[in-house]
Amino acid sequence: MVNTCPSKWVNDIENDMMYHSWPTGLQELLRATFPGVIRQIRRNFFNLVMFLDPVQEESVELVKLAELFYKHKIPLRIGFVFVVNTKDEIDGFSDAGVGFYRLLNYIADEYDVSQALMSMVSLYNKVNVGETLSVDTISAYLKRKFPKANAERILGVESEYDDKRKDGALFYKKSGVGALPLALFNGVPLSPDEMDPEELETILLQHIMDSTTTFQRAVFMGQLTEGTDVVDYIMEQANVVPRMNPLILSTDRKYLDFTATPVVDDWEDTTMFSFFDSRDKTAVMAKRMKYFTNNDDDGMSAVTMWIAGDFEKVSGRKLLLSALKHVKSSPGVRIGVIDNPSGKPSEDNTVLYRAIWASFLTQKNKAAAEFVQKLLKEQSSQLLQQGTKMKDLLMQGMDKDAFEKKFNTLEVDFIRTQQIFCQDVLKLSPGQRAVISNGRILGPFEEQEEFTMEDFHLLERITLRSSAEKIKAKVKQMGMKPKQASDLVMKVDALLTAAPKGEARRDVHFIKDSHSVLQLSPRENEVFYDVVAIVDPLTREAQKMSSLLIVLSQVVNVRLQVFMNCRAKLSEMPLKSFYRFVLESDVAFLANDTVSAGPVARFMELPESPLLTLNMITPESWMVQAVRSPYDLDNIHLQEVNGVVAAEYELEHLLLEGHCFDLSTGQPPRGLQFTLGMSLDPLMYDTIVMANLGYFQLKASPGAWILRLRKGRSEDIYQILTHDGTDSPADAGDVVVVLNSFHSKIIKVRVQKKAEKISEDLLSESNESKGLWDSIASITGGGSKKDEGQKKKEEVLNIFSVASGHLYERFLRIMMLSVIRHTKTPVKFWFLKNYLSPSFKETIPRMAESYSFEYELVQYKWPRWLHQQTEKQRIIWGYKILFLDVLFPLAVDKIIFVDADQIVRADLKELRDLDLEGAPYGYTPFCDSRREMEGYRFWKTGYWASHLGNRKYHISALYVVDLKKFRKIAAGDRLRGQYQALSQDPNSLSNLDQDLPNNMIHQVAIKSLPQEWLWCETWCDNTSKLAAKTIDLCNNPKTKEPKLTAAARIVPEWVEYDNEIKQLLRQIQEQEEPATPSQHIKDNKRDEL
């Protein structure tokens, strides 16, 4: 269809000068490029044809999109088919579509095609929103742009620029491609949803990328060579059809069931027929059906079509006439006819059908077909209505006496049977039409819906290609009579094509399978599955696959071959973990017939000397926490454990994820707030929308949830227009989402500003109450119960920290105590829940009660679209910097991050109140005063020296964040975007939480804090220690001194704090049950990894 439609091509990639510098060789397709790069090759690989009515409002944005692709030199050949008025007497002064067409022809002929495209855009720019192109706009444009042109010669009835105006409309009607506007990409029509201008740009680019893969394969396999015309190659593919008909090409298909044997041959008994089931009714119809044929040389018909309709109506006669014309030009097709009268069958409303049936029974095939075609013409129908006798319409060569006798004696009972078949099996109302092709039902048709001879050609082609041709070849070998053979082809085709489709089997033969192969034989004398696995054994995927294959062999009988596809050379050990995939082959029961507690991952015979960390890898939408274990799961040293190390994990939440976009701008509404709850409690969870992909996430659990815009600025300014992937109507304001499986639930929400709020900024300053944003993805601990509403938020000192492992939780408690001892301001600690141990979460409420502070545990699931880290330490670093805008409620204006291994010696209120001078956060620069460490100061040479210039490199152990400013300038979105780009290289961002903000210092400013805010022995000299407001236990790359030793030596008060915390924990433990497995673990004196 690409090279046959009457397109007006805007460009030609192969011949236009604007593309002359591009390479022409097909081998360019196989050249390596970065992912997502569109190859610029001087061939017409990608062809877009737009069918437009120039006066339709939708045409405006589509033409502008075409200009966008053209101006940016996307390798896409663009053509237009304009569907306009086809009347001869019409002119461009009375019809805007015709005037538009003639004006473009004038510009293209007298100037060039590119200027014609620009003129199209200019014309549409003159059209106001909600209006359509008018003749006044066209005339005014012609007069202003081309003042010397003769308007009558261009737009008038005798226009010289009217060439091929009718071709577009005629081709559009003949091709049957669907409602305007529409587009074909390489001949494939885009769906109405894809034609949305908001989506079309992305969809076309995706089609280009997908088609590139197809062309690459064709070039590699030698199917597409240098001498081949690319467009000809596209049009020669097996899936190319001459006409589009959604009804024929639809994959949603219904079939007759031909598997029954006729119970009786008599179809005159309508009472008995009405009691048959669908299969038996179909069997009777197939047995008694008569056919118009145009058989192949072998007498067989591979395609059988039944035409059902009321042939006393024009629509029924047209349908059957088109079918008979098709048969005349298509050997191997036969046509059966079923009457479906609009009323109760009688002699008066079945005249034509009784004549058709009489000709079937008394005439030879050719004579009957010619007579029926004559009978179906409107002239014959009018003659019969005017009183002409049927015998007067008979043709030469017919057996007239036999016909008259049969016609005059035919009863209508069998027609009543056919009507029952139409109603009960084909699901047609009286008078409705349908076509059945080898058992596939197409219909019912609408009264005005046409099914032309071209549609019958397409239907035959699709039927043959699907399976009929292959079935005919097999049946032909059976030596059956033509009628029985054609029946068998029809029935087998219906049976096979109605069956669910499966993957075709491909046998892979291995030349050698004696080495590096594991063989598992199946159980004898049973059906088995043949399974072949090819795997690199030293990969995480192999660890998972081995467990899957073991379970598979327990569930079904398999013959298994596992080929080891090992890498020849390794620079390092590729696997650094022991792995168990938890998958049960069956439900497990205990000895007393009760269900077991649940699946278990067991690690047996592990080495005892290494330091191990236990980590859980879960599906993306699961939020799993360790809920019971007295052990330090981050620092497992089996030599120091008597017995078994056990941990219990719990699936706490399922994640609801989504993407939100503003329908007006196409951009994410950054900062928009959503709430999630149930009918009785609508405010259970809430979150904000990121600028990155409009992403948001909310914690949930199985059940029906309601997603709403949060009351306040979000609800005041925006409204929800549509949503996808939800469980409520797309236009419902309250979005209902049902979580009824453990699979991911990802929704898409489109919003729009209210008309009266169109100029308002969602993130502008407001005086809303502190309760505007509740905790985002957070859970309140059981600490202080004081009413926060009675305090001013400025009085609370918000401290954020992360820790993983018992050792760092020990440091964390000491840091908390040092903060409390040096301030009189109320303190609220915020901890990342994801990596806290069960024992810390159990004791923190008691500590909060003892020291009168508040705390909150916050959670956030690393988004699936953001590059994942695999090492636990780097994941924690990521949480320190990447999600600051979504971790905390808006009521928190500032938050201070303090490393767990830090000791505070000053009131952090000073730091909170420090003027950041417009920067979103403040960090302390690394010290320069300890000269003997000069060789370790990596930021003074190479990349960092040139990137920073005169700026300092800052340490991430302590920083203060102005969250209002941070969100206002989209700092979080910028940091995530830069992280996504840099983290693809495993050698970049070696200190993720530190390198990222320093690398972004030119885009997201850093306020350099006074040096005394962070003292570290590694980098700072002893003299400066006296003024230190916090002391950080930095790692020393020179001495590698353990942190516990360093803490007691560097910070005298650290031991006092440590003893005080130990005393508190002992008191807590004494109040608990006395015997716990933790008594069997020695004190951990070791730094974690």
C-alpha positions, 0 to 999 in steps of 0.5 A, a space after each residue: 500500500 506504500 507505493 500504490 496509494 496516491 500520496 503527496 510525498 513531502 520528502 524522499 530520503 533517497 533523492 532529496 539534497 538535504 540528506 545527501 551527506 548520509 551513507 547509502 549502504 545497507 551495511 550501515 544498519 549493522 553498525 553498532 550505535 548507542 541504544 536508542 539512536 536512529 540510524 541516518 541512512 539514505 534509504 526509504 526504510 520508514 514511510 508514513 502516509 497520513 490520510 487527512 480531511 483538511 477541514 477536520 480539527 484533528 488534522 492541525 496537530 498531525 500536520 504540525 507533528 509531520 513538520 517537526 519530523 521533517 525539520 529535525 531530519 528524522 529518516 522518515 518519508 512523509 506523505 499525505 493523502 487528502 480526502 476531499 470533495 469529489 464533485 466535478 462542479 465544486 470550487 475552492 471558494 465554496 469548499 475549504 477542503 478543495 481550496 486547501 488541496 488546490 492551493 497546495 498543488 499550486 505551491 508545490 508546482 510553482 515553488 517546491 514541496 517543502 514550501 507547501 508543507 510550511 504553508 500547510 503549517 502556516 495555514 493551520 496556525 491561522 485557525 483558532 483552537 476549536 475551529 476548523 479551516 475556512 475558505 476565508 482563511 485560505 483566500 486571505 493566505 493566498 492573497 497575502 502570501 502570493 499577491 500576484 497569483 490569479 486566485 480564480 485560476 488556482 481555486 476556481 471550477 476550472 482550476 489548473 491545480 486540481 490534478 488527481 483530487 478524486 484519487 485520494 477519496 477513491 483510494 481511501 474508500 477502496 482501501 477500507 483503512 478506517 475513520 479519518 484521520 489515520 496514518 500508515 507506517 510502512 503500510 501498517 495502519 495505526 490504531 485510533 489510540 495511537 493517532 492521539 497527537 500527544 502519543 503519536 511522536 513517541 509511537 512513531 519513534 518506537 515503530 522506527 526502532 522496532 522496524 530497524 530490528 526487522 531490517 537488520 535481520 533481513 540484511 544479515 540473512 541476505 534477504 535485503 541486498 544493496 540492489 533491492 528497492 526497500 519499498 518494494 521489499 516492504 510491499 512483497 512481505 507475506 503480511 501485505 494485503 490490498 485492502 484493510 477491513 478491521 472486521 476481517 483482520 481482527 484477532 477477536 474471532 468466532 467460529 462454528 463448531 463442526 465437530 458433530 455428526 448430523 442427527 437427522 438430514 431433515 431440516 423441514 421439521 423446524 420443531 425438532 431442529 429448534 431443540 438441537 444444540 449449536 453443534 447439531 444445528 451446524 452439522 445439519 446446515 453443513 449437510 444440506 448446504 448447496 454451493 455456487 462453485 468455481 473449483 480448481 482443476 482438482 474440483 476441491 474448494 479450499 475456501 467455503 463461504 456462507 452468505 446469510 441475509 434477507 435477500 428481499 432487502 437491498 443490503 442482502 442482495 448487494 452482499 450476495 452479488 459481491 460474493 458471486 462476483 468474487 467467486 467468478 474470479 477466484 477458483 477454489 472458492 464456493 458460496 452457500 446461501 442462508 436466508 434470514 428474513 426480516 419477518 416470519 418466513 412466507 411465500 411473499 418475503 422469500 421469493 428471491 431465496 426460493 428462486 435461488 434454492 430452486 436454481 441450486 436444485 435444478 440447474 447446472 452450476 454455471 447457469 444457476 450462478 448467472 441466473 442468480 446474479 441477474 436476479 440480484 440486480 436492482 432492475 430485476 427486483 423492481 420488475 418483480 415488484 411491478 408484477 413481472 413473473 419469475 419465469 419471465 426472468 429465466 435465461 437461455 440455457 436453463 431447464 425452465 420446466 424443472 425450475 418452475 416446477 421446483 420454484 412453485 412447490 417449494 415450502 418455506 419450512 426449511 427457510 424457517 429452519 435457516 432463520 432459527 440457525 441464524 438466530 441461535 447459532 450466528 446470533 443474528 436478529 431477523 434480517 441481519 447479515 453475516 459472512 461465514 468463511 471456513 467456519 469463521 463468523 463475520 457479523 452481524 453487519 450494520 444495515 449501511 455497512 458494505 462488504 464489497 468484492 474487494 473485502 471478499 478477496 481479502 477474506 479469501 486471502 486471509 483464510 488461505 494464508 492462515 491454514 486452509 491452503 495447507 489443509 487442502 494439500 493434506 486432504 488432497 492426498 486422501 483421494 476423497 470426492 471433491 464435495 466431501 474433500 471441500 467439506 473436510 477442509 472447511 471443518 478442519 480449518 474451523 477446528 484448528 484456527 479456533 483452537 488456542 495458539 501455541 508456540 511452534 516447536 523448534 527442534 535444536 540439534 546439538 553436534 556434541 553433547 558429551 562434555 560440559 553437559 548435565 543429563 537428567 533422564 525422564 521416568 520411563 513409559 511416561 510422556 515427558 517434556 524435553 527441556 534444554 537449558 544453555 547457561 553460563 554457570 557463574 552468573 546470578 541468572 544461573 543461580 536462579 535457573 538451577 532452582 527453577 529446573 529442580 522444581 520443574 523436574 519435581 512437578 512434571 516428567 522432563 528429559 533435561 539437558 543443561 549445557 554449560 556455556 562458560 566464558 573462556 577468560 575471567 578477570 575476577 570471580 563473577 559470583 560473590 554470593 550464595 543464593 537460594 531461590 525460594 520456590 516450592 513444588 507443592 504445598 508442604 504439610 507437617 506430620 500432624 497434617 497442618 500446613 507448614 509455616 511457609 517456604 524456607 531458604 536454607 544455606 547449608 555447609 557455608 564457609 565459617 571464616 568469611 563475614 556474610 550478609 543476608 539479603 532478600 531479593 524480592 519482586 519489584 512491587 514487594 516491600 519485605 522486612 526482616 521482622 524476627 532475628 536476634 542476629 546481626 544479619 549484615 555481619 554474620 560470622 559463623 565461627 562466632 555463632 553456636 547453632 543455626 542463624 535464623 531470620 524471619 521475613 515478612 511481606 509488609 506491603 504491596 506497592 502501587 506504582 503509577 505515572 502521572 501527566 498533565 494532559 495540557 502540557 504532556 509533562 509530569 505535574 511535579 509535586 502533585 500530591 495523591 492520597 490512597 485509602 479505603 472508603 472508611 479511611 481515605 487518607 491512609 498513605 500519600 505521595 508526590 509525583 516526580 518529574 522523572 517519568 511522572 512517577 509515584 509510588 504508594 504502599 498498599 495491601 490486598 484490597 480495593 483502594 481509592 486514589 484521590 488528589 490530596 485536599 489542598 493545592 493539588 485538589 484546588 488546582 488540578 482535576 483527574 481526567 482519565 486513568 488507565 490500568 485501574 478498576 474504575 471507569 476511565 473518566 471517574 474522579 475517584 480512581 479505584 485500584 484493586 490489588 488482588 494478586 502479588 504481581 505489579 500494579 502500575 497505573 497511568 493517571 492524566 490530570 489537567 489544571 482547572 480552567 480558573 487555575 491555569 496560571 497557578 504554580 503548584 509549588 508556589 509559596 502558600 500558607 497552608 497548614 502543617 498537615 497538608 502533607 502527611 508522612 510519605 511512605 512512612 510509618 509512625 513509631 510508638 514513641 512520644 504521644 505529644 500532640 504535634 499540632 500544639 508545637 510550631 514546626 520550627 521548634 522541632 530539630 529533624 535529624 535523618 540517618 541510615 544504618 545497617 547492621 548491629 555495629 552501625 546501629 550501636 554507633 547510631 544510638 550513640 550519635 542520637 544521644 550526643 545530639 540530645 545532650 547538646 540541644 534544648 530543642 525538641 528532636 525528631 529522628 527519621 530513620 530509613 526502615 528498609 535496612 534496620 534490624 528487628 532488634 533496633 526496631 524493637 528497642 527504639 520505642 523504649 529509647 525514645 521514651 527514656 530520652 524524650 525524643 520523637 522518631 519516624 521510620 520512613 520507607 521508599 522502594 527503589 524505582 524499577 526504572 532507576 538504575 539498580 545498585 546491587 551492593 548493599 552499601 551503595 544502595 544505602 548511599 543512594 537512599 541518602 541522596 536520591 529520594 530526599 524529596 519523597 521521603 519526608 512530609 512537606 511540613 518538614 522545612 529543613 532536615 539534617 543528615 548525620 552519619 551514624 558513626 558521628 559524635 555531635 558536640 554542638 547544638 544542631 539548631 545552629 546548623 538548622 538555622 544557618 542561612 544557606 544563601 539560596 542553595 538547597 543544601 549545605 555540606 562541609 568541605 573536606 579538610 586540607 590541614 593534615 598534610 601527610 594525607 595529601 597523596 590520598 586527596 583524589 579531588 585535587 587532581 584529574 577529573 575532580 580538579 578540572 570539574 570543581 575549579 575553585 570550588 571545594 569537594 564536600 563530604 557527605 557525613 553531615 549535611 543540611 537540606 532546605 526541603 522547600 527549596 530542594 523541591 522548588 527547584 526539582 533538585 531531586 529530579 535533577 540528581 536522579 537524572 544525572 545519577 541515571 546517566 552516570 551510574 551506567 558506568 560501573 567505574 563512575 560514582 565510586 562514592 555515590 552519596 558524595 560524588 553525585 552532589 559534588 558532580 552536580 554542583 554547577 546545576 544544584 548549588 552547595 552551600 559550603 558549611 564552616 569547617 568546624 561543623 565536621 572534623 575528621 582525624 583522617 583529613 583534619 589536623 589535631 589543632 582544629 579538633 578543639 573547635 569541632 562541632 561534630 566528629 566523624 569516624 572516617 575510614 583512614 586509608 593509611 592506617 585502616 584502624 577499626 572504627 570501634 578502636 578509633 572511636 574510643 581513642 579519638 572521642 573520650 565521651 564516646 565510651 561514656 555514651 556507649 556504656 549508658 546505651 548498653 545499660 539502657 539495653 540491658 534494662 530493656 532486655 531484663 524486662 523481656 523474656 530471659 532466654 534468647 538465641 542472642 545469648 549464644 553470640 559473642 560481642 561483635 568487635 568487628 567492623 562491618 563490610 
